[in-house]
Structures are given as structure tokens and as C-alpha cells.
Amino acid sequence: MMKRRIVKKGGSYFLQFFAQGGTKKILSPAGKTLKAARQLLKSSMLLNKDSWRMKERPVDEEQIGREALAFRAAETRRFNASRKIALVTDWPDRFLPLKDGGLNPTAAMITHNGFSYDVVTSPEIEAGALMNYDVALFPGGFGYIPTPRLAKQIKDYIRGGGGYFGLCAGAFLPLPPCHGIKGSGLSLISGGYEYFREHGIADVMLDPSDPLAKGIESTKLEVVYALYNKPAVARRHTVRILMLRGNGPLLLAKGKTRVAGYFDSSLPYAAIIRGEYGRGRIVVSSVHPDMVVADFAGKLATPADALANRKLAKNAILYCGGIG
């Protein structure tokens, strides 16, 4: 079976696949030697087998929680010793801490990564409350169209050295206004977006040299039979993980904005970008690294993906707080 699926052509080896319908043959590069081709074939078969088995695989949330706590533990302690997180929302009851019975995934992500937070509302920000915090986390679930005073407070906070971490709906605010929605973006970071409503698990390609990808390993193999060309700007993004997308923007990076993660696509749409405004750091994530393990159960993502998401969230918080 292995020999039938490996084809030699022009001094190189290819894996043979069939297009949908089972008639058209597709050849995907598999290396210069038969040994390399066989290894790639074996790996791809194991990955496929694991994907189908994964639905029956038990999810040990406690174990993932322990590993998330252990990840960059010394830097987390350093953060906690001198820095504070503000979770920005006008619906405090939706973001109760776990110790108070809260089950919100964003609150759980912060807590499980070893951090604590205070809920800060719009009226409190207008009164200058953000200046008491080092990282402001704007979660998903609802949009942000700030009043002029609120916008000024957020800009002043980041310009002065505050960190901004925006998830999904919270990703829009630092971007330039788009599609004629006045006041929807503060133009704190160079870029743009296309809006495409879609829920589900997305393939995200991370740049292993980016601070947001620190300590994260691929949970899946590089695609070798995709019928598209990877964008040239994404060639260094070789760490592949699965993340949850829930109507977040398809991000476009410009100027000095850096792309930590691209969507697996033939178009250069980013999933996660970062940049600076004044002395502050900004992380914008279209996808949800705050999703709990249970959200991945029974889907194509694995416990390893859940841990990778936890690590990415911790990296983003530390980065926004000026560590790493």
C-alpha cells in the first residue's frame, strides 16, 4: 500500500492522493529520497488515525491546567509582583472570577494561567481607572464603540505604557475604522480587516520566533497536499495549532505591525497581530486563545491544542505587560 501511494518523478518522490470523487490523481512533493517519502507517508497516516481517534480521547482539564500554570512560572510571578490586569466590560456578572462561581472562558483563561484581574467598566475608565493597571484585556462577545472621552482615556493609557490585549470583538477597537462604522476603531495600530462571519475551529500558523509563540509546538503536521500556495509573507509561520474562531475579523497587517499568526489560507489574512502605540504594546487576536478545554472535546482539536492556546494567551499577557 505504501509503495502504491509513493510515486517517483523527475528525480523526486511524491505522495499520490485523489481529488474529491476519487478519479483525479494529485501528486504532492515528499522529498528527494524514498526514505523521506516513506517517513512522511507514515507520519501523515498516523496523524489521520489520531484525528479520528481523538473523539474518544479523554480530556484531562486538570492536567492541562497544571501544565499551563508551570509554563513561564517565574515570569508569571514577576508579573504578579508588580503588575495588574484590568478585564474591561460593562457586564461584570458575565466575568465573575472562578472563586466566585464564574465559568466564563476568558476569566478561566486568566486564572488558570496564574494571573488575577479586576473588572473595570466604561464609566470607571472615563474616570481614569485604567491608569492603575498594566494590561487591559478587552474580551469578545460584544462590540466596542467608545465615547470620545472613553477613546481618549484608552489612547492615553496605551500611549503612556499600558498594554492592550483584544480578543475577537475586542480586536476591532485598536484598528482603523473600517466599512464606514464611525468611531469603531481608534487607529492605534497599522492595519485593517475584512469582516467575515464564521464560527468554528481554524488552522492558525504561528511564527516560532515571535514572542507570542514562545514555548508552543505544532500540534499537526505541515500540509503537504493542499491545492494552494502559501503566501510568501507566511513562509516563516511554521508552527501549526488549532484555535476557535467566532466571527472575529480577518486581519491585515501594515507598516510596523507584526503578524504572530496567519490563518491557513492562500490569502495573507492574519489571525493574530501585535504592535506598539507610544510606549504601550498591543496584541490583537481575531481568534480565541481563551477557550476552555471542553470547547475542543469531540472536535478536530486535541488537548495539545488546548494547552497551546493557554500558552499563547499567557505569552500575550506577559508581552503586553512588558515581559518577553
C-alpha positions in Angstrom: 0.0 0.0 0.0 2.8 2.4 0.9 4.6 1.7 -2.4 1.4 2.3 -4.4 1.0 5.7 -2.8 4.6 6.9 -3.4 5.5 8.0 -6.9 8.9 8.8 -8.3 9.0 11.6 -10.9 11.9 13.6 -12.2 14.4 12.5 -9.5 12.0 13.3 -6.6 9.3 11.5 -4.7 5.7 12.4 -4.3 2.7 11.2 -2.3 -0.3 10.3 -4.5 -3.7 11.5 -3.5 -7.1 11.6 -5.2 -9.3 14.6 -5.6 -12.9 14.5 -4.4 -14.7 11.9 -6.4 -11.7 9.6 -6.4 -10.7 10.0 -10.1 -8.2 12.8 -10.5 -4.7 12.0 -9.1 -2.8 14.6 -7.2 0.9 14.5 -6.5 2.4 16.2 -3.5 6.1 16.7 -3.0 7.5 14.2 -0.5 11.3 14.7 -0.7 14.4 13.7 -2.7 14.7 10.2 -1.2 12.5 7.2 -0.8 13.2 7.1 2.9 12.0 10.7 3.4 8.8 9.9 1.4 8.1 6.8 3.5 8.6 8.8 6.7 6.2 11.5 5.5 3.6 8.9 4.5 3.9 7.2 7.8 3.5 10.5 9.7 0.5 11.6 7.7 -1.2 8.2 8.2 -0.6 8.4 12.0 -1.9 12.0 12.1 -5.1 10.9 10.2 -5.5 8.0 12.6 -5.1 10.2 15.7 -7.6 12.7 14.4 -10.3 10.1 14.1 -9.5 8.6 17.4 -9.4 11.9 19.2 -13.2 12.0 19.8 -12.7 9.1 22.2 -9.7 10.5 23.9 -10.4 11.7 27.5 -9.7 15.4 28.1 -7.8 15.9 31.4 -8.5 19.6 32.1 -6.7 19.4 35.5 -3.5 18.2 33.8 -3.7 20.9 31.2 -4.3 23.4 34.0 -1.2 22.3 35.8 0.9 22.5 32.7 -0.4 26.0 31.9 0.5 27.1 35.4 4.0 25.7 35.1 4.6 27.4 31.8 6.8 30.5 32.3 6.0 30.3 36.0 8.9 32.5 37.1 7.9 35.3 34.7 4.3 35.0 35.8 5.4 35.5 39.4 7.4 38.5 38.3 4.3 39.9 36.6 2.1 39.4 39.6 4.6 41.1 41.9 4.4 44.4 40.2 1.6 44.4 37.5 -2.2 44.2 37.4 -4.8 43.2 34.8 -8.0 45.0 34.0 -10.7 43.0 32.3 -12.8 45.6 30.6 -16.5 45.0 30.4 -19.8 46.7 31.2 -21.3 43.3 32.1 -19.4 42.3 35.2 -21.7 39.5 36.1 -20.6 37.7 32.9 -16.9 37.7 34.1 -17.1 36.5 37.7 -13.8 35.0 39.0 -13.7 31.2 39.3 -13.5 31.6 43.1 -16.9 33.3 43.0 -18.5 30.6 40.8 -17.7 32.2 37.4 -17.5 29.9 34.4 -16.6 32.5 31.7 -13.8 31.1 29.5 -11.9 34.4 29.5 -11.9 34.6 33.3 -10.9 30.9 33.4 -8.0 31.5 31.0 -6.6 34.4 33.1 -7.0 32.4 36.4 -5.7 29.1 35.0 -2.6 30.8 33.7 -1.8 32.0 37.2 -3.0 35.7 37.0 -5.7 37.6 38.7 -7.8 40.5 37.4 -10.2 43.3 38.3 -13.3 44.1 36.2 -13.2 47.7 35.0 -16.3 49.3 33.4 -16.6 52.1 30.9 -17.6 54.8 33.5 -14.6 53.8 35.6 -12.3 54.1 32.6 -13.7 57.6 31.8 -12.8 58.5 35.4 -9.2 57.4 34.8 -9.2 53.9 36.3 -7.1 52.3 33.6 -4.1 54.2 34.8 -4.0 51.9 37.8 -3.4 48.8 35.6 -0.6 47.5 33.4 -2.6 45.3 31.0 -6.2 45.9 29.8 -7.9 42.9 28.3 -10.9 43.6 26.1 -12.8 40.2 25.7 -15.1 39.1 22.9 -18.8 38.7 23.0 -19.8 42.3 22.3 -18.6 45.3 20.3 -16.9 48.5 21.4 -17.8 51.9 20.1 -16.4 54.2 22.8 -17.5 57.7 23.6 -14.9 60.4 22.8 -13.9 60.6 26.5 -13.5 56.8 26.7 -11.5 56.7 23.5 -9.2 59.4 24.8 -8.6 57.6 28.1 -7.8 54.3 26.3 -5.4 56.1 23.9 -3.7 58.0 26.8 -3.4 54.8 28.8 -1.6 52.8 25.9 0.5 55.8 24.8 1.8 56.0 28.4 2.9 52.4 28.5 -0.3 50.4 29.1 -0.8 47.1 27.4 -3.8 46.2 25.3 -5.0 42.6 24.7 -8.1 42.4 22.5 -9.9 39.2 21.7 -12.4 38.7 18.8 -14.7 41.8 19.2 -12.0 43.4 21.3 -9.7 43.1 18.3 -11.6 45.8 16.4 -11.0 48.7 18.7 -7.2 49.4 18.1 -7.7 49.1 14.3 -8.5 51.9 11.9 -12.3 52.4 11.3 -13.5 50.2 8.6 -16.6 49.8 6.4 -17.9 53.2 7.4 -18.6 52.4 11.1 -17.8 55.8 12.6 -15.9 55.6 15.9 -15.4 51.8 15.7 -11.6 52.0 15.5 -9.0 54.1 17.3 -6.2 53.7 14.7 -3.7 52.6 17.4 -2.1 50.0 15.2 -1.4 49.9 11.4 -3.6 47.5 9.5 -7.1 46.8 8.6 -9.6 44.0 8.4 -12.2 42.2 6.4 -15.3 41.1 8.2 -16.4 37.5 7.6 -18.9 35.9 10.0 -17.8 32.4 10.8 -17.8 30.1 13.8 -15.6 27.0 14.1 -12.1 25.6 14.5 -9.4 27.4 12.4 -5.9 26.4 11.4 -3.5 29.1 12.6 0.2 29.2 11.6 2.5 30.9 14.1 5.9 32.4 13.7 8.1 30.4 16.1 10.4 33.4 16.5 7.6 35.7 17.7 7.3 36.3 21.4 3.6 35.3 21.3 4.6 31.8 20.1 7.2 31.2 22.8 7.2 27.6 24.0 4.5 26.5 21.6 5.0 23.5 19.3 3.0 22.3 16.3 0.0 20.1 17.1 -0.3 19.0 13.5 2.0 18.4 10.5 2.6 20.8 7.7 0.0 20.3 5.0 1.7 18.6 2.0 -1.2 18.1 -0.3 -3.1 21.4 -0.2 -4.1 22.8 -3.5 -3.0 26.3 -2.9 0.2 28.3 -2.5 1.1 29.6 1.0 1.5 33.4 0.9 5.2 34.4 0.8 4.8 36.5 3.9 3.7 33.4 5.9 6.7 31.2 5.0 8.3 31.6 8.4 5.0 30.7 10.2 5.6 27.0 10.6 4.0 26.2 14.0 0.5 25.0 13.4 -2.2 24.9 16.0 -6.0 24.9 16.0 -7.9 27.8 17.5 -11.6 28.7 17.9 -12.9 31.5 15.7 -16.2 33.2 16.4 -16.9 36.0 13.9 -13.6 37.7 14.6 -12.0 39.9 11.8 -9.7 38.7 9.1 -6.8 40.9 10.0 -4.5 42.8 7.6 -1.1 44.0 8.8 0.6 47.1 7.5 3.7 49.1 8.3 5.5 48.1 11.5 2.7 45.8 12.6 3.9 42.3 13.2 1.9 39.1 12.4 2.3 36.5 15.1 -0.2 34.1 13.3 -1.8 33.7 9.9 -4.9 31.8 9.0 -4.1 28.8 6.9 -5.1 30.3 3.6 -3.8 31.3 0.2 -4.5 34.9 1.2 -2.4 36.8 3.7 -5.1 37.2 6.4 -3.7 37.3 9.9 -5.3 35.7 12.9 -3.1 37.5 15.5 -1.1 40.7 15.1 0.9 42.9 17.5 2.3 46.4 17.6 3.1 49.5 19.6 1.4 52.8 20.3 3.6 55.3 22.1 5.2 53.3 25.0 2.4 50.7 25.1 2.1 47.3 23.5 -0.9 46.0 21.7 -2.0 42.4 20.8 -5.0 41.9 18.6 -6.4 38.4 18.2 -9.2 37.5 15.9 -9.3 34.0 17.4 -10.0 32.8 20.9 -7.0 31.6 22.9 -9.2 31.8 26.0 -11.5 28.9 25.0 -11.6 26.2 27.7 -10.6 22.6 27.0 -14.3 21.4 26.9 -14.8 23.5 23.8 -12.4 21.3 21.9 -13.8 18.0 23.1 -15.2 15.9 20.2 -13.8 18.3 17.6 -10.7 18.1 15.4 -8.7 19.9 18.1 -6.8 18.0 20.7 -5.8 18.5 24.4 -2.4 19.6 22.9 -4.2 22.4 21.1 -5.9 23.5 24.3 -2.6 23.8 26.1 -1.1 25.6 23.1 -4.0 28.1 23.3 -3.3 28.6 27.1 0.3 29.2 26.4 -0.4 31.7 23.7 -2.7 33.7 26.0 -0.1 33.7 28.7 2.5 34.9 26.2 0.2 37.7 25.1 -0.4 38.9 28.7 3.3 38.8 29.6 4.1 40.6 26.3 1.5 43.3 26.9 2.9 43.7 30.4 6.4 44.3 29.1 7.8 40.9 29.9 9.2 38.9 27.0 
